[in-house]
Amino acid sequence: MRLSRYFLPVLKENPSEAQIVSHRYMLRAGMIKQQAAGIYSWLPLGFKVLKRIEQIVHEEQIRAGHIPLLMPTLQPADLWRESGRYDDYGEEMLRITDRHKRDMLYGPTNEEMITDIFRSHVSSYKDLPLTLYHIQWKFRDEIRPRFGVMRGREFLMKDGYNFDLDYESAIHAYNRHMVSYLRTYERMGLQAIPMRAASGPIGGDNTHEFLVLASTGESEVFYDAAITDLKFGDRVVNYDDRAECEAIVKEWTAPYARTDETHDEAVFGQIPEERRRSSRGIEVGQIFYFGTKYSEPMGANVVTADGSRVPVHMGSHGIGVSRLLGAIIEASHDDKGIIWPEGVTPFHAGIVNLKQGDSSTDLACEALYRDLSARGLEPLYDDRDERAGAKFATMDLIGLPWRITVGPRGISAGKVELTNRRTGESEEMSSGAAVDRLAQIYAGI
Amino acid sequence: MRLSRYFLPVLKENPSEAQIVSHRYMLRAGMIKQQAAGIYSWLPLGFKVLKRIEQIVHEEQIRAGHIPLLMPTLQPADLWRESGRYDDYGEEMLRITDRHKRDMLYGPTNEEMITDIFRSHVSSYKDLPLTLYHIQWKFRDEIRPRFGVMRGREFLMKDGYNFDLDYESAIHAYNRHMVSYLRTYERMGLQAIPMRAASGPIGGDNTHEFLVLASTGESEVFYDAAITDLKFGDRVVNYDDRAECEAIVKEWTAPYARTDETHDEAVFGQIPEERRRSSRGIEVGQIFYFGTKYSEPMGANVVTADGSRVPVHMGSHGIGVSRLLGAIIEASHDDKGIIWPEGVTPFHAGIVNLKQGDSSTDLACEALYRDLSARGLEPLYDDRDERAGAKFATMDLIGLPWRITVGPRGISAGKVELTNRRTGESEEMSSGAAVDRLAQIYAGI
């Protein structure tokens, strides 16, 4: 993309309404625009990151054998009356009346609807196990929306639901989700720690939250420092293998890690003192096993091999897709702006032309643009007639992990400069070498 | 995907509520499930086609130089009060009150919001031309939703908006959209004819609708048969070239083609009688130029080169993404089921194992599955323990354009059967030849 043809409305001033760094940088980098309290437009740069995150979530869910579908944003109230949650949910549920005076709601979650889909179409144990998920906009009418997309009202979430014949199979689904989530977050450059959690309005005893450590997190968390040394890495997982998934879950749940809701001082005290940590954390996902809480009242039963009818065991598993943008920025920024991990960056590299209109730099930039594109990379070329300082400031603010700087002096020596956004380190090399280096870096992402 | 692990709830019976073939087949093929009047869940097969269509729309918009973003589903009523449409819109607008008693609405379209984004961030002619678009769920509270996704209440639409300094530039944007739409529909295997239309509540004199000829269409259309001979083909278009885009628009608008709203018997009568046609048509898109209708009342102005402030010229351009599934099926089916065009098929080919459990056919099917996947194709392998007739019926119903049939007799002779869904023609060949053939077919898509 050429910046002269893009829509990147960066702000020079810090917006006064933004209290935390991710909100501030998302506004300043022209990623979002507030349209109403807690409701945002995703401007082109923000939309691009949102799509990258969504794509990683899709890929990892499909890798785990889960099947995508899409439920609508609006739901009939009657479904929620069946589960008993229509009256329980309170004012955070946005209730709507249509022109025929029917009670509707903007879905805050989808346990009822997915159970309805299941019971309408599945009646035999032979069709189990089954895990369905979707990535869809949801609404919670927060009384005080704040922190930008971290606590918005209209938000994008992945929610998945497993249907299993028995407890053991459902626990395998739970474990499979934990494994796939560990992999998902790591691909986004995030360390998200699974912590034993309280269940809240979804129900169920078996539940973990995934928390990203950040000083602006809404939860207080307590953990054994050993857990931050764990890496998922490039291990290949057979998601059908119960023992393999269980072993990975054990690895990540053995060290103490809890939110304030489940924190136990006595157990925490048994950790060697030098490894005890407390911090703040941002919740970016949660997994639940809740058994037959929805299948029983809603009649989601299957006939077993011996001919009896039993309610299916279920769980639900969420990832806060839009919220992740905020969490990633909270975890990865400096005083100049965002620092995108390679896995989610909106563009793979920026190209800064130090002397727009100079035929040697213009040609070199165009060649770089073409060569990077030919390698499957998407560069953002700042081809505006601006001074170098303004171009650098924009690139630093929007946080592309790599920048190639092209100036007349370098070009006359056959060199461009490749700069790492995180470390600030620069290296001179030929254009071809810079393209090769970037292709190599992103090949592993 | 292996069918034994997929969620494809096909129905044997014709659902009584479905009046038209696309609705009937989408229900029977397990593509959608109604959750409330005019509100559908997209089951896995339907979701897959929806994503393919969405992807084609994105690719062609980006090719035309248009920039994607994403506006929220809910909008504040105040924006619509500025344009005057809040009171005009009537009962089709779903009006919502949030917990703080603020008036909101579920967006039926986005002229107001995109104008708000523009005026907040753009103030100079130097940032023009600009075309922004999104693909987002919308809601129209139809009094009698029907025909499945063809006339639903919650529907997915691509809507794009151009901002230009003057009339000529805005007309180029209009032409660019028409060209990109012609290409978009043709990639989906559809012939969608641009017809001069009436403007309706969006406003503006310059407008064309794109109609797919089908007996179940909601509009009566009149056209010169010459237009159905036009093909976009694989021509390469420079979307910046005004003359080139204009020439293509002229080519497609020269033959008479109008809906009943703009039909003129006198002009129609001048067409040679043997080329006069009347038919029904399904609207799958519409483009508008409406000048300063929104920019003036909402203050979307730019400063020109000579320092004056002028309202920008705008247009809006829509494609009915979810509705397209219905339109494609209406245009492409037979009495056994759907016939997907290669461009939008949910799976590239079906593999039918005639004797599940036979080691020779099982091995051959697994090898085919692996080889097709290695060529970037996505097969659907019917690995269920079902009789051949049921497997064929399912494949015919869900409409994959190609089927590979693997039976013990063929395998002993080193052959499989490749069948074209549309023609019904089958050809025996080696597995390797079938894979090569399919790779070749899809390479051109």
Interface residues (C-beta under 8 A of the other chain):
Chain A: R5 Y6 F7 P9 G30 K33 Q35 A36 A37 I39 Y40 S41 W42 L43 P44 G46 F47 K48 L50 G65 I67 P68 L69 L70 M71 P72 T73 L74 Q75 P76 L79 E91 E92 L94 I96 D98 R99 H100 R102 M104 Y106 M113 D116 I117 S120 H121 V122 D127 L130 L132 H134 W137 F139 D141 I143 R153 E154
Chain B: R5 Y6 F7 P9 G30 K33 Q35 A36 A37 I39 Y40 S41 W42 L43 P44 G46 F47 K48 L50 G65 I67 P68 L69 L70 M71 P72 T73 L74 Q75 P76 L79 E91 E92 L94 I96 D98 R99 H100 R102 M104 Y106 M113 D116 I117 S120 H121 V122 D127 L130 L132 H134 W137 F139 D141 I143 R153 E154
